[in-house]
């Protein structure tokens, strides 16, 4: 298997956690994006609301996609993890997701969880996308 790691320098360094922001399976062109959160370069949460954290996590996702040579239209799947009950936040999150995705429709799963990467982390978004295979 030939794989390529995707680690934009504008995002936090994932190596202390044993992760890359993205991994591309070169033969298939599939890009697997690690859970993106609202962290800055120092691994600090940058937003205090679920909506703000979702927006920042999606911006970070866009950075990974771009570095991998992909875009929003190349997304195949999103998984959205929200601390607490997902239903409590859907009214504010749906317009953010819809605005981010535009006319692209992806397979999406939303999951309410009790904990995430840090105590202040409220949202995490992971994705699968396609790039150009070798």
N, C-alpha and C positions, 0 to 999 in steps of 0.2 A: 504494500500500500504506500502510495506517495501522498503525503499531506503537506500543506503549507499553513504556517501559523500567521495569524493576522493580529497585530498588536500596534494600533496607532499610538504615536508618541503623545498625542494630545489627550489621551485617556490615561487613567491610573495604571501603574505597573502591576499586572496580575501575577507575575512570577513568584512573589513570596507566598501566594496562595496556591501555586501549582497550576495556574490556568493561563490560557490565552483568551483574548477577547473573541477570537474566531479561529476556526480550523476548517480548511478547505480540503476535501477529498479530491485530489487533482484528477483522477480518472473520470469521476462522475460530475465534477464541478459543483458538488453540494457544499454549501457553507453552513456550518453549525456555529451559531453565535451564543456565547456564554451569557448568562443573565446580566443584563445591563441595569444599573442602578443610578441614582442621582448623586454620584461621587465626583469630586474634583481630583486633581492630581495627587493630593495628600490623603486620599481615601476618606474624605470628610463629606458628609451629606450637605448638599447645597440648597435644598428646598425643604420646607417644613410641612407641606400639605400633600395629600395623595395626588391631587391634580398637578401640582408643581413637580412632584417627583416623577410622575408618569411622563410629563413633557420633557424633562431632562433625560430620563432613561431612553425615550424615543430619539432624542437628539444624539445621544451616545450610540444608539443602534445605527443611526444614519451614518455616523462617522465610521463604524466598523464596516458597514455595507460598502461605503465609498472606497475605503482602503482596499477592500477585496475586489473592487471592480464591479460592484453590483449596486442596485438601487431599490427603491420601494417596489417597483413593478416586478422585481425578481424574488420578492418574499413569497414563500410557500406556506409557512406556518408561524404563528406567534403564540407564545404562552405568557399569560399575564398573571403574576402572583401579587396579591394584595393582602396586606396585614389586616386581618379581621374579616368581616362578611363582605364579599364582593358586591352583593345586592345594595348595600348601603352607599356605594360609591358610583354605581352604574350611570346615574343621571348626569353626573359631572364628567365621567370618564368617556362616555360614548362619543360626545362631540370631539374630544381630543383625538381619540382613535380614528374616527371617521375623517377628520381633517388631515391627519398624518397619512392615512392610507389612500385618500382620494378615491379614485374609481377602482383601485386594486382591491380585490376581495381574497382574503387568505383563510386558510383553516386556522381557527383561533380557539383557544381554551383559556378561560378565566378561573383562577383558583384562589380561594380565601385561605390564608395560612396564619399560623400563630407567631412565626418568627421568620426573619430574613437575615441578610448579611450583617447587619448591625442593629442595635436597638432603635436607632433613628430611621432606619430604612423601612419605608412603607410600601414600596413598589419595586418589582423586579420584572424585567421583560427579556425573554429569550426567544430566539428565532432560528428558522431554517430558511435558507435562500439558495438560489442557483446562481452560479457564475459560469464562465465558459470552461468546459472540460478541456483537458490536455489533448 
